[in-house]
Amino acid sequence: MSYFRSKLRVWLLQEDWADRLQLWIALVLQLAIAGVLLGSVLEQQWLVAFTAAIVLTLTFLPAAIERQLGLQLPVEFTLITCLFLYAAFGLGEVRQFYQRFWWWDLLLHSVSALVMGLTGFLLVYVFYSTRRIRMAPLYVALVSFGFAMTIGALWEIFEFLLDWGFGFNMQKSGLIDTMTDLMVDAGGGLLAAWIGYHYVKHGDSLIADRIIRRFVAKNPRFFKAQ
């Protein structure tokens, strides 16, 4: 817990105004999810409370990864994680956006697959750029795609478990919804793979360049040539 308190202190004292704004937005989203948790407890809606507690815990995943791996992730990862979880749970389930907007689920899967693909690329890029591993740009792209599809498949399993065990309706039409989501995940993963391939091949990308450069700057010890 002391780690998270110190991390919050660092977040709030960020000198970069863009980083500070993103972290404040992430904090507001976490408080919104915590509000759903508190409200559901007061109303004795234990299923919603249980789910809200899981979702709130997942918003701290980037900080937990930083602590376990001893690295600093770009602030965008914290914001995107909180945005996705709030959009999926706070808006999708609590506010019933899944029922009100047919495209809501597809939008979330498209964005999350792109983000997960870029995350997979970022992880393998640490080793690629320092020549700890040697592989062609195509294989770097395939790792990005595989990472996005793996996370997408795990999310579908999570949705199934919530539907089957707690009576949720996250999978809607069952198999059709699952396969549609996986195809959308594949599309987002392919886009992330193309961005990663282009970056490795040409050293530039409108989407990935800023995040990768900031990640390298924040973690210089990982990028020392071996």
trRosetta pair geometry for C-beta under 8 A, 3 or more apart (Angstrom, degrees):
i j d omega theta_ij theta_ji phi_ij phi_ji
1 4 5.8 -55 -155 36 41 108
1 5 6.4 42 148 -20 70 104
2 5 5.5 -52 -148 36 36 113
2 6 6.3 34 154 -16 67 105
3 6 5.9 -59 -152 39 29 108
3 7 6.2 31 150 -21 65 109
3 63 7.7 146 128 164 104 108
3 67 5.5 55 165 -108 153 133
4 7 5.3 -50 -142 37 34 115
4 8 6.3 40 154 -23 65 101
4 60 6.8 -18 -117 -147 129 130
4 63 6.1 72 -111 148 84 149
5 8 5.7 -50 -149 33 31 111
5 9 6.6 34 150 -20 62 104
6 9 5.5 -51 -152 33 35 115
6 10 6.6 36 150 -19 65 102
7 10 5.7 -52 -152 35 34 111
7 11 6.4 39 149 -23 65 104
7 63 5.4 100 148 -139 168 121
7 66 7.6 123 -117 82 135 141
8 11 5.4 -50 -148 33 34 116
8 12 6.3 28 157 -16 66 106
9 12 6.1 -57 -146 38 28 106
9 13 6.4 9 159 -3 63 115
10 13 6.1 -74 -147 48 28 100
10 14 7.3 63 151 -64 62 73
11 14 6.1 -19 -168 -33 35 108
11 20 7.9 132 167 -121 62 58
11 23 4.4 -172 -174 -173 106 148
11 27 7.6 143 130 -55 140 119
11 75 7.9 129 -129 -123 90 113
12 20 7.7 64 -153 -138 30 93
12 23 7.3 -140 -73 118 43 134
14 19 4.4 -128 173 103 146 113
14 20 4.2 -170 74 -72 113 80
14 23 6.2 134 -5 14 144 144
14 75 7.5 36 -115 -83 155 150
15 19 7.9 35 61 52 47 125
15 20 7.8 -161 64 -43 7 117
16 19 4.0 67 82 12 110 111
16 20 6.5 175 88 -14 56 85
17 20 5.5 -55 -145 39 34 114
17 21 6.2 38 155 -23 67 104
18 21 5.8 -51 -148 33 29 112
18 22 6.5 28 154 -17 62 106
19 22 5.8 -58 -150 37 31 110
19 23 6.3 25 156 -16 66 109
19 75 4.6 132 -142 1 88 162
20 23 5.9 -59 -147 39 29 108
20 24 6.3 30 155 -20 65 106
21 24 5.8 -56 -148 35 30 110
21 25 6.5 31 153 -19 64 104
22 25 5.7 -53 -151 34 32 112
22 26 6.4 34 150 -20 65 105
22 75 5.1 116 89 133 134 118
22 76 6.7 -61 -170 -90 158 49
22 78 7.4 112 137 76 105 99
22 79 4.4 -69 -177 -64 101 141
23 26 5.4 -48 -146 35 36 114
23 27 6.3 40 152 -22 65 102
23 75 5.9 -72 -58 -159 94 124
23 78 6.6 23 -108 96 74 140
23 79 7.3 -94 -74 -66 38 95
24 27 5.5 -50 -147 34 34 113
24 28 6.5 37 152 -21 65 102
25 28 5.7 -52 -151 33 32 112
25 29 6.5 32 151 -18 64 105
25 79 6.0 41 82 -132 113 105
25 82 7.6 155 119 90 78 135
25 83 7.9 11 136 -69 115 98
26 29 5.7 -56 -152 37 32 112
26 30 6.5 34 151 -19 65 105
26 59 7.6 157 -177 -176 94 112
26 78 5.0 12 -124 136 166 98
26 79 4.8 -109 -64 -98 108 57
26 81 7.8 42 -136 64 117 85
26 82 4.3 140 -142 17 78 156
26 83 7.8 -71 -101 -36 73 76
27 30 5.6 -52 -149 35 33 113
27 31 6.4 34 152 -18 65 104
28 31 5.6 -54 -150 37 32 112
28 32 6.4 38 149 -24 64 103
29 32 5.4 -48 -148 31 34 115
29 33 6.6 33 153 -16 64 101
29 59 7.4 -176 109 -131 102 142
29 82 4.2 120 86 160 138 114
29 83 6.6 -100 -104 -77 167 46
29 85 7.8 116 151 71 122 93
29 86 4.5 -99 -163 -44 110 150
29 90 7.8 -141 -160 2 83 157
30 33 5.8 -53 -151 36 33 109
30 34 6.3 35 149 -19 65 106
30 56 6.7 94 -156 -143 78 83
30 59 5.2 171 -101 127 97 158
30 82 6.0 -67 -51 -130 80 125
31 34 5.3 -52 -145 39 35 115
31 35 6.3 43 150 -27 64 100
32 35 5.5 -48 -152 29 32 116
32 36 6.9 35 149 -18 62 98
32 86 6.2 52 83 -131 127 126
32 90 5.9 37 129 -126 115 154
33 36 5.6 -47 -154 31 38 113
33 37 6.6 41 146 -20 64 103
33 52 6.0 171 179 -162 81 89
33 55 5.7 -132 -157 109 134 111
33 56 4.8 172 124 -85 123 86
33 59 6.7 166 39 -29 157 144
33 85 7.1 -1 -83 122 148 110
33 86 6.1 -115 -58 -97 105 86
33 89 7.0 55 -121 88 107 129
33 90 6.0 -100 -88 -64 75 117
34 37 5.4 -51 -151 35 37 117
34 38 6.3 36 152 -18 68 103
34 52 7.9 134 -106 161 23 114
34 56 5.9 91 -75 -119 69 138
35 38 5.7 -52 -144 38 33 109
35 39 6.1 31 157 -17 66 108
36 39 5.9 -57 -143 40 28 110
36 40 6.1 25 159 -18 64 110
36 48 7.1 -109 163 160 98 108
36 52 4.8 -160 105 -120 103 138
36 89 7.7 168 90 134 166 108
36 90 6.2 -145 -40 -110 149 85
36 94 5.8 -86 -130 -90 135 158
37 40 6.1 -61 -147 37 24 107
37 41 6.5 24 155 -19 62 107
37 49 5.8 87 -152 -142 63 67
37 52 3.9 -169 -80 121 79 130
37 53 5.8 104 -127 -65 126 66
37 56 6.1 -25 -43 -29 143 143
38 41 5.8 -57 -151 34 31 111
38 42 6.4 28 154 -17 66 107
39 42 5.8 -56 -148 37 32 110
39 43 6.2 14 158 -3 67 112
40 43 5.8 -63 -140 50 31 101
40 45 4.2 -86 -157 69 86 103
40 46 7.6 154 151 -78 103 16
40 48 4.0 -140 -131 96 145 110
40 49 4.0 -167 109 -64 117 78
40 52 6.0 156 25 4 142 142
41 44 7.3 27 -177 -79 32 35
41 45 7.9 -81 -53 48 21 67
41 46 8.0 62 -109 -99 55 56
41 49 4.9 99 -67 -116 71 138
45 48 4.3 9 128 30 115 117
45 49 6.1 142 90 -23 68 91
46 49 5.3 -55 -142 39 34 116
46 50 6.1 39 158 -24 68 103
47 50 5.8 -51 -148 32 29 111
47 51 6.5 24 155 -13 62 106
47 166 5.5 145 -149 -172 116 116
47 167 7.5 -40 -145 53 159 103
48 51 5.8 -58 -148 40 32 109
48 52 6.0 33 154 -21 67 109
48 94 7.3 91 -149 -96 121 94
49 52 5.7 -54 -144 37 28 112
49 53 6.4 32 155 -23 63 105
50 53 5.8 -54 -153 31 29 113
50 54 6.8 28 151 -17 62 103
50 166 7.7 -151 80 -119 132 147
51 54 5.7 -54 -153 34 36 111
51 55 6.3 32 152 -17 68 107
51 89 6.7 -179 144 -140 108 123
51 93 7.4 -72 131 109 151 165
51 162 7.1 66 -108 -134 118 125
51 166 7.5 160 -61 127 112 166
51 168 7.8 103 -89 -75 149 135
52 55 5.6 -55 -144 40 33 111
52 56 6.1 35 156 -21 67 107
52 89 7.0 148 -102 160 61 138
53 56 5.8 -52 -143 36 28 111
53 57 6.4 32 154 -20 61 106
54 57 5.8 -57 -154 35 30 113
54 58 6.5 30 151 -21 65 106
55 58 5.6 -55 -151 33 33 113
55 59 7.0 43 150 -30 63 95
55 85 5.1 151 -168 180 95 114
55 88 7.8 -165 -127 81 125 102
55 89 4.6 -36 -108 -12 161 168
55 90 8.0 173 141 -38 155 80
56 59 5.8 -43 -159 16 36 115
56 60 7.9 27 149 -11 58 98
57 60 6.3 -63 -171 32 41 106
58 61 5.3 -5 -170 -33 56 116
58 81 7.3 -148 140 177 83 108
58 85 5.7 166 92 -104 116 145
59 81 6.0 141 -138 126 54 106
59 82 5.0 56 -142 -98 110 79
59 85 5.6 -127 -75 53 86 155
60 63 5.0 -52 -171 44 74 116
60 64 5.8 80 130 -28 85 101
61 64 5.5 -56 -145 37 34 113
61 65 6.3 36 157 -21 68 103
61 81 6.0 -153 54 -155 107 149
62 65 5.6 -53 -148 34 33 112
62 66 6.4 36 153 -21 65 103
62 73 5.3 -108 -167 58 107 152
62 77 4.8 144 -115 121 137 108
62 78 4.8 -126 62 -83 154 70
62 81 5.6 -157 -26 -6 112 153
63 66 5.6 -50 -150 33 34 115
63 67 6.5 33 153 -19 65 105
63 78 7.3 55 -45 -104 83 112
64 67 5.7 -54 -149 36 32 111
64 68 6.2 25 157 -14 67 109
65 68 6.0 -59 -142 41 29 105
65 69 5.9 -3 170 9 67 117
65 71 7.9 -37 134 59 85 97
65 73 6.7 48 89 -38 118 134
66 69 6.7 -73 -134 52 19 89
66 70 7.7 78 172 -94 52 6
66 71 6.0 -113 -134 76 64 57
66 72 6.0 44 -137 -106 118 39
66 73 5.7 -109 -74 -1 104 95
67 70 7.7 16 -178 -68 22 45
71 218 7.7 90 178 116 77 102
71 219 4.9 7 -147 -105 96 137
71 222 6.5 17 -107 -41 119 142
72 215 7.9 -175 92 -139 74 58
72 218 4.1 -107 83 156 121 125
72 219 5.8 -171 40 -60 81 91
73 77 4.5 -53 152 40 129 146
73 78 7.2 136 94 -36 118 84
73 215 7.1 -12 -143 -114 44 97
73 218 8.0 -93 10 95 3 151
74 77 5.7 110 71 -10 72 95
74 211 5.0 -115 8 -148 170 79
74 214 4.9 82 -104 98 110 124
74 215 5.4 -67 -39 -66 101 83
74 218 7.3 178 -75 7 59 146
75 78 5.7 -49 -165 33 55 112
75 79 6.4 49 143 -16 77 105
76 79 5.7 -59 -148 41 37 110
76 80 5.9 34 158 -20 72 110
76 211 5.9 -70 38 -108 145 111
77 80 5.9 -53 -139 39 28 108
77 81 6.2 33 159 -22 62 107
77 119 7.3 98 -117 -100 115 109
78 81 5.9 -56 -149 34 27 112
78 82 6.5 19 157 -12 63 109
79 82 6.0 -63 -151 41 29 106
79 83 6.1 28 155 -20 67 111
80 83 5.6 -54 -142 38 31 113
80 84 6.1 30 160 -20 66 107
80 115 5.4 174 164 -133 147 149
81 84 6.1 -58 -148 35 25 107
81 85 6.4 15 160 -11 62 111
82 85 6.1 -60 -143 42 28 105
82 86 6.0 23 161 -15 65 111
83 86 6.1 -62 -145 41 24 105
83 87 6.0 22 159 -18 64 112
84 87 5.8 -59 -145 39 27 109
84 88 6.1 20 159 -16 65 111
84 108 6.6 116 -148 -155 82 95
84 111 7.1 -163 -98 104 102 115
84 112 5.6 96 -135 -89 139 104
84 115 7.5 -123 -57 42 141 157
85 88 5.8 -55 -140 40 28 107
85 89 5.9 -6 170 12 66 113
85 90 7.8 66 125 -5 63 97
86 89 6.6 -68 -130 55 23 85
86 90 4.3 -15 -165 22 69 130
86 91 6.6 60 141 -7 70 94
87 90 7.1 -16 -59 54 15 90
87 91 5.1 -26 -145 39 45 125
87 92 6.3 61 144 -29 55 100
87 97 7.7 -63 -174 59 69 157
87 104 8.0 -162 169 -173 98 99
87 108 5.8 179 116 -101 121 113
88 91 7.6 55 7 54 11 83
88 92 4.8 -27 -165 15 32 142
88 93 7.4 26 144 -12 56 97
88 108 5.7 114 -82 -156 88 154
89 92 6.3 -10 -55 50 12 98
89 93 5.2 -26 -150 28 48 118
89 94 6.6 44 151 -12 63 100
90 93 7.6 35 -17 50 8 82
90 94 5.4 -33 -154 34 36 127
90 95 6.7 28 144 -5 57 107
91 94 7.1 -22 -62 55 11 87
91 95 4.7 -35 -144 45 46 126
91 97 4.5 18 149 -13 88 140
91 104 7.6 -144 123 -160 109 135
92 95 7.4 56 12 55 13 83
92 96 7.9 16 165 -128 30 11
92 97 4.9 -70 -100 57 41 102
92 98 4.8 56 -168 -40 82 98
92 104 6.1 166 -108 141 88 130
92 105 7.3 93 -136 -81 125 73
92 108 7.1 -14 -71 -41 137 156
93 96 7.3 5 -180 -77 20 44
93 98 7.0 21 -76 0 47 123
93 168 7.2 -38 -127 -147 125 118
93 170 7.4 -30 -86 -88 109 93
95 100 7.9 -54 135 11 82 137
96 99 4.6 -30 177 37 97 113
96 100 5.7 95 118 -21 86 102
97 100 5.5 -63 -133 48 36 106
97 101 5.4 -19 -178 29 77 108
97 104 4.6 154 139 -127 101 164
98 101 7.6 -65 -114 58 12 69
98 104 5.6 -125 -94 77 44 130
98 105 5.8 54 -127 -53 91 103
98 169 7.8 172 106 101 142 93
98 170 7.5 -115 -111 -129 169 51
98 172 7.1 -147 167 -67 119 114
100 104 7.6 57 68 -26 76 140
101 104 4.3 97 87 -39 106 104
103 106 5.2 -64 -160 48 60 113
103 107 5.7 66 143 -31 85 102
104 107 5.8 -55 -150 32 28 112
104 108 6.6 25 156 -16 63 106
105 108 5.9 -56 -151 36 31 109
105 109 6.4 25 155 -14 65 108
105 172 7.4 -102 -32 -15 166 137
105 177 7.4 -23 134 -160 160 104
105 181 6.8 -68 153 -92 109 104
106 109 5.9 -58 -146 40 31 108
106 110 6.2 34 155 -23 66 107
106 180 7.2 -61 -93 146 99 110
106 181 7.6 -136 -99 -101 57 62
106 184 5.4 -159 -148 -102 76 158
107 110 5.8 -56 -149 33 28 112
107 111 6.4 19 159 -10 64 108
108 111 6.2 -60 -147 41 28 104
108 112 5.9 21 160 -15 66 114
109 112 5.9 -57 -136 42 28 107
109 113 6.0 31 163 -23 65 108
109 152 6.9 70 -155 -131 97 109
109 181 4.9 -154 -102 -152 159 80
109 184 4.4 78 107 101 124 127
109 185 5.5 -77 177 -63 105 75
109 188 7.0 -162 139 -6 65 140
110 113 6.1 -58 -149 33 23 108
110 114 6.7 21 154 -16 59 108
110 184 5.3 -79 -68 176 75 107
110 187 6.6 -30 -122 87 87 113
110 188 4.9 163 -159 -67 47 118
111 114 5.8 -58 -154 36 32 111
111 115 6.3 26 154 -15 67 109
111 188 7.0 -97 -22 -123 7 142
112 115 5.6 -56 -146 40 33 110
112 116 6.0 30 157 -17 68 108
112 151 7.4 -135 151 121 103 123
112 152 7.4 136 107 -90 109 82
112 155 7.5 56 129 -48 152 166
112 185 7.7 -37 87 -112 93 86
112 188 7.1 70 72 126 49 167
113 116 5.8 -54 -140 40 29 108
113 117 6.1 34 157 -22 63 107
113 148 4.7 73 -165 -178 72 118
113 149 7.8 40 -140 -71 105 47
113 151 7.8 172 -110 77 56 108
113 152 5.7 16 -95 -69 97 125
113 184 6.8 180 -7 127 146 71
113 185 4.2 172 -92 -144 132 56
113 186 7.5 -57 -163 -4 152 15
113 187 7.0 88 94 70 151 62
113 188 2.7 115 87 79 111 130
113 189 5.0 -79 176 -42 107 72
113 191 8.0 92 111 40 100 103
113 192 7.1 -143 138 -10 70 126
114 117 5.8 -56 -149 35 27 113
114 118 6.5 23 155 -14 63 107
114 148 7.5 40 -65 -124 14 138
114 188 4.2 -98 -43 -167 69 99
114 189 7.7 -132 -80 -64 38 31
114 191 5.6 -27 -108 82 98 120
114 192 5.1 164 -148 -58 50 102
115 118 5.8 -57 -150 39 31 109
115 119 6.3 35 150 -23 65 105
115 192 7.8 -101 2 -90 9 134
116 119 5.3 -49 -147 34 35 116
116 120 6.4 38 153 -19 65 101
116 147 6.0 -158 154 126 88 90
116 148 4.3 131 95 -114 103 66
116 151 4.3 -132 -149 48 152 151
116 152 7.2 -172 58 -41 158 80
116 188 7.8 69 42 121 93 120
116 189 7.4 -36 83 -93 99 85
116 192 7.4 -103 77 -44 55 172
117 120 5.7 -51 -150 35 32 111
117 121 6.5 33 150 -18 63 104
117 144 4.6 60 -174 165 79 92
117 145 6.3 17 -128 -89 111 37
117 147 6.4 142 -113 74 41 97
117 148 3.7 -11 -66 -55 82 131
117 188 6.4 -173 -8 134 128 78
117 189 4.6 161 -79 -131 125 54
117 191 7.1 130 68 74 158 68
117 192 2.3 126 108 78 131 158
117 193 6.1 -85 -169 -40 128 64
117 195 7.8 107 117 43 116 111
117 196 7.3 -128 153 -21 93 124
118 121 5.4 -51 -147 37 35 114
118 122 6.3 41 152 -25 66 103
118 144 7.1 31 -78 -151 24 117
118 192 5.0 -119 -45 -142 65 111
118 195 6.7 -21 -93 85 95 137
118 196 7.2 -177 -114 -61 54 100
118 207 7.5 -107 -99 132 139 114
118 208 6.2 -163 -138 -103 112 99
118 211 7.2 43 164 86 129 155
119 122 5.6 -51 -148 32 32 114
119 123 6.6 32 153 -20 64 103
119 147 6.7 -140 85 137 85 138
120 123 5.8 -53 -150 32 32 112
120 124 6.6 17 158 -6 66 107
120 143 5.8 -165 156 136 110 79
120 144 4.5 152 90 -124 109 46
120 145 7.8 -119 85 15 150 21
120 146 7.0 178 -172 70 157 68
120 147 2.6 166 -89 42 141 157
120 148 6.3 -107 3 -35 136 69
120 192 7.4 84 46 137 103 136
121 124 6.2 -65 -147 44 30 100
121 125 5.8 38 154 -32 67 111
121 140 6.7 68 -135 162 82 93
121 141 7.7 8 -101 -107 110 42
121 143 7.1 131 -92 91 52 96
121 144 4.0 13 -60 -94 91 119
121 147 7.8 -144 -28 37 53 141
121 192 6.4 -156 -18 163 125 97
121 193 7.7 175 -70 -105 118 42
121 195 7.4 -123 -12 91 172 92
121 196 3.6 -138 -121 -103 140 131
121 199 7.6 92 166 49 138 135
121 208 7.2 -50 102 -129 143 141
122 125 5.5 -53 -142 30 27 118
122 126 7.3 43 155 -31 58 91
122 211 7.3 -73 -91 131 129 112
122 212 6.6 -153 -112 -101 89 80
122 215 6.1 -118 -156 -144 118 178
123 126 6.2 -43 -169 10 33 112
123 147 7.4 145 38 -104 128 158
124 127 6.0 -59 -164 42 48 103
124 128 5.8 46 143 -23 77 112
124 133 7.6 -65 -166 60 84 142
124 140 5.8 177 114 -140 131 79
124 143 4.7 71 -45 110 161 153
124 144 7.3 -112 29 -57 130 73
125 128 5.2 -56 -134 42 37 113
125 129 5.6 34 168 -22 73 108
125 140 7.2 71 -79 -158 71 125
125 196 7.5 -135 -62 -147 114 102
125 199 8.0 -24 -107 108 137 129
125 200 7.5 -142 -111 -81 97 100
125 212 6.7 -56 125 -135 163 116
126 129 6.7 -59 -145 33 16 103
126 130 7.0 -10 162 6 53 114
126 132 7.9 -8 121 30 71 132
126 219 7.8 -34 -119 108 115 138
126 222 5.2 -42 -156 156 112 125
126 223 7.1 -105 -146 -76 67 77
127 130 6.4 -74 -148 50 28 96
127 132 4.1 -87 -155 67 81 115
127 133 4.5 38 140 11 118 106
128 131 7.7 24 179 -76 31 32
128 132 7.8 -65 -48 47 19 78
128 133 6.0 -46 -82 70 56 93
128 135 6.8 -73 -110 44 105 93
128 140 5.9 25 -84 -101 159 126
128 200 6.9 -42 142 -120 150 121
129 216 7.6 -71 113 -104 167 120
129 223 6.0 -21 105 -134 122 97
130 222 7.2 -129 -32 149 146 59
130 223 5.6 -154 -67 -144 109 43
130 224 6.6 41 -130 73 125 35
130 225 5.7 -168 -151 -107 74 40
130 226 5.7 78 155 -12 100 93
131 134 6.6 18 -153 -74 72 85
131 225 6.6 29 29 -146 112 81
131 226 6.1 -140 78 43 90 97
132 226 5.8 89 -82 -2 74 146
135 139 4.1 -94 168 77 122 133
135 140 6.1 147 96 -49 114 77
136 139 5.2 95 60 5 74 99
136 140 7.5 -133 103 -3 43 86
137 140 5.4 -52 -152 33 41 116
137 141 6.4 43 151 -20 69 102
137 197 5.1 98 154 -146 106 71
137 200 4.1 170 -122 99 101 126
137 201 4.8 43 -125 -62 172 86
138 141 5.7 -56 -156 35 33 113
138 142 6.5 35 147 -21 66 104
138 197 6.6 33 -97 -120 41 118
139 142 5.2 -45 -144 33 40 115
139 143 6.6 47 153 -22 64 97
140 143 5.8 -50 -155 30 33 112
140 144 6.8 35 147 -18 62 103
140 196 5.8 -144 130 146 99 115
140 197 6.8 153 80 -90 98 59
140 200 5.2 103 68 -44 156 162
141 144 5.6 -52 -155 33 37 115
141 145 6.4 35 150 -17 67 105
141 193 3.9 81 -177 -175 88 88
141 194 6.9 57 -142 -68 127 27
141 196 5.1 164 -101 83 65 107
141 197 3.9 2 -70 -60 130 102
141 200 7.7 -126 -47 24 84 132
142 145 5.5 -52 -147 38 35 112
142 146 6.1 36 154 -19 67 107
142 193 6.8 54 -71 -138 27 127
143 146 5.7 -55 -143 39 30 111
143 147 6.3 34 156 -23 64 105
144 147 5.9 -55 -150 32 27 111
144 148 6.6 25 154 -16 62 106
144 189 7.1 161 129 -168 76 76
144 192 5.1 -149 159 125 119 101
144 193 4.6 167 82 -94 114 64
144 196 4.4 172 -39 2 158 158
145 148 5.9 -58 -153 36 31 110
145 149 6.4 24 155 -14 66 110
145 186 7.9 34 -164 -147 100 62
145 189 4.4 92 -142 155 64 108
145 190 6.2 38 -113 -83 114 47
145 192 7.0 163 -80 76 55 97
145 193 4.1 1 -53 -64 98 133
146 149 5.8 -58 -145 41 31 108
146 150 6.2 36 156 -24 66 106
146 189 7.9 124 -21 -170 17 135
147 150 5.8 -53 -148 33 29 113
147 151 6.6 25 157 -14 63 105
147 189 7.9 170 67 -134 61 108
148 151 6.1 -58 -151 38 29 106
148 152 6.3 30 152 -19 64 110
148 185 6.3 173 146 176 94 88
148 188 6.3 -155 -177 103 141 92
148 189 3.3 -180 84 -103 139 98
148 192 5.7 141 -54 45 144 145
148 193 7.9 -108 12 -41 133 91
149 152 5.4 -54 -145 38 33 115
149 153 6.3 35 156 -21 66 104
149 182 7.6 53 -145 -158 85 86
149 185 6.0 118 -110 133 57 117
149 186 6.5 36 -95 -91 105 68
149 189 5.4 4 -46 -77 80 168
150 153 5.9 -54 -149 35 29 109
150 154 6.4 28 153 -17 64 106
151 154 5.7 -54 -147 37 33 112
151 155 6.4 36 152 -22 65 104
152 155 5.7 -53 -151 33 31 112
152 156 6.7 33 151 -20 63 102
152 181 7.0 179 -174 141 106 93
152 182 6.1 129 137 -118 125 61
152 185 3.3 65 -125 -140 162 154
152 186 8.0 -122 62 -44 168 54
152 189 7.4 -90 -14 -46 136 122
153 156 5.6 -51 -152 32 35 113
153 157 6.7 37 149 -18 64 102
153 182 7.0 45 -84 -113 72 108
153 185 7.9 177 -41 112 60 167
154 157 5.6 -51 -153 34 36 114
154 158 6.5 41 147 -22 65 103
155 158 5.3 -50 -149 34 37 116
155 159 6.4 39 151 -20 66 101
155 181 8.0 -122 97 154 112 135
156 159 5.6 -48 -148 34 34 113
156 160 6.4 37 151 -20 64 104
156 171 7.7 75 -156 -103 76 107
156 178 5.3 87 -154 -143 126 95
156 181 6.2 156 -88 92 108 135
156 182 6.7 -11 -54 -64 150 96
157 160 5.6 -53 -149 36 32 113
157 161 6.4 33 153 -20 65 105
158 161 5.9 -54 -149 34 30 110
158 162 6.6 27 154 -15 63 106
159 162 5.9 -58 -150 38 31 109
159 163 6.3 28 154 -16 66 109
159 168 7.8 -115 -162 97 64 129
159 170 4.1 -134 -152 109 98 128
159 171 5.2 127 139 -61 118 87
159 178 7.9 -176 80 -98 131 89
160 163 5.7 -58 -146 40 30 110
160 164 5.8 19 161 -11 68 114
160 171 6.2 45 -85 -51 62 142
160 178 7.7 27 -65 -94 108 129
161 164 5.9 -58 -134 46 26 104
161 165 5.5 1 173 3 65 120
162 165 6.5 -61 -122 50 19 93
162 166 5.3 -41 -165 41 59 115
162 168 4.4 -5 138 28 100 139
162 170 5.7 47 81 5 124 136
163 166 7.5 -44 -78 55 6 71
163 167 7.3 8 -162 -156 41 8
163 168 4.9 -88 -87 71 53 80
163 169 6.4 85 -119 -99 100 25
163 170 5.6 -125 -57 36 102 86
163 171 5.2 -51 -42 11 159 107
169 172 6.4 70 160 -83 87 45
171 174 5.7 59 131 -99 117 31
171 177 4.9 149 179 82 63 135
171 178 6.0 -2 -149 -56 111 90
172 177 4.3 136 61 -80 100 151
173 176 4.5 -27 109 59 121 113
173 177 4.7 140 51 -33 76 100
174 177 6.2 114 48 24 20 101
174 178 6.9 -40 153 -6 39 106
175 178 5.6 -57 -145 38 31 112
175 179 6.1 23 162 -13 68 108
176 179 6.2 -59 -144 41 26 104
176 180 6.1 27 157 -20 63 110
177 180 5.8 -57 -146 38 27 112
177 181 6.3 29 156 -20 64 107
178 181 5.8 -58 -151 35 27 111
178 182 6.4 24 154 -17 64 107
179 182 5.6 -52 -145 37 34 111
179 183 6.4 36 154 -20 65 103
180 183 5.8 -55 -150 35 31 110
180 184 6.4 30 152 -16 65 105
181 184 5.7 -56 -150 38 32 111
181 185 6.3 39 149 -23 65 104
182 185 5.2 -47 -147 34 35 118
182 186 6.5 42 150 -24 63 99
183 186 5.4 -46 -151 30 35 116
183 187 6.8 39 148 -20 62 99
184 187 5.5 -49 -154 31 37 114
184 188 6.6 32 151 -12 67 103
185 188 5.9 -57 -149 41 32 107
185 189 6.0 33 152 -20 67 110
186 189 5.5 -55 -142 40 29 113
186 190 6.2 34 156 -23 64 104
187 190 5.8 -53 -148 32 28 111
187 191 6.7 28 153 -17 61 103
188 191 5.7 -53 -152 34 34 112
188 192 6.5 33 151 -16 66 105
189 192 5.6 -54 -148 38 34 111
189 193 6.2 37 151 -22 66 105
190 193 5.4 -51 -145 35 33 114
190 194 6.4 35 154 -20 64 102
191 194 5.7 -52 -150 34 31 111
191 195 6.5 32 151 -18 64 104
192 195 5.6 -53 -149 36 33 112
192 196 6.3 32 153 -17 66 106
193 196 5.7 -55 -147 39 31 111
193 197 6.1 33 154 -20 65 107
194 197 5.7 -52 -143 37 30 112
194 198 6.2 31 156 -19 64 107
195 198 5.8 -56 -147 37 27 111
195 199 6.4 27 154 -20 63 107
195 205 5.3 93 -167 -159 84 144
195 207 5.5 -51 -138 64 141 123
195 208 5.1 139 158 -28 113 123
196 199 5.7 -56 -147 35 30 111
196 200 6.4 24 158 -14 66 106
196 208 6.9 132 -83 -85 53 165
197 200 6.1 -58 -147 39 29 106
197 201 5.9 20 158 -14 65 116
198 201 5.9 -62 -139 44 26 108
198 202 5.8 -28 178 29 66 112
198 204 7.6 -64 143 78 94 58
198 205 5.5 115 97 -90 110 105
199 202 7.1 -76 -124 58 16 73
199 203 6.7 49 -173 -117 54 15
199 204 6.8 -155 -120 58 61 16
199 205 4.3 -50 -76 -20 96 127
199 208 5.0 -64 -68 84 145 141
199 209 7.1 -173 -119 -75 111 67
199 212 6.8 130 -171 -17 148 164
200 203 7.9 20 -158 -66 11 50
202 205 8.0 121 73 -55 102 74
204 209 5.9 2 -153 -85 53 129
205 208 4.0 22 87 42 136 97
205 209 5.0 173 62 -40 64 84
205 212 7.9 71 49 6 114 132
206 209 6.7 -18 -106 9 11 114
207 211 7.9 -12 146 9 60 118
208 211 5.9 -77 -158 49 47 106
208 212 5.3 36 157 -21 86 117
209 212 6.2 -66 -145 39 22 105
209 213 6.1 18 164 -16 64 112
210 213 6.0 -59 -145 39 26 108
210 214 6.2 21 159 -14 63 111
211 214 6.0 -62 -149 40 27 108
211 215 6.2 29 154 -22 64 108
212 215 5.5 -53 -146 35 31 113
212 216 6.4 31 155 -18 65 104
213 216 5.8 -53 -149 36 31 110
213 217 6.3 30 153 -19 64 108
214 217 5.6 -53 -144 38 33 112
214 218 6.2 28 158 -16 66 109
215 218 6.0 -59 -145 39 27 106
215 219 6.3 -19 168 22 64 112
216 219 6.7 -85 -140 58 22 79
216 220 7.2 59 164 -92 63 55
216 223 5.4 36 -147 -41 90 162
217 220 7.1 -1 -155 -60 27 88
219 222 4.5 4 145 17 111 119
219 223 6.8 106 106 -11 81 99
220 223 5.9 -78 -154 47 41 100
220 224 7.2 62 153 -51 72 85
221 224 6.2 -24 -157 -12 40 114
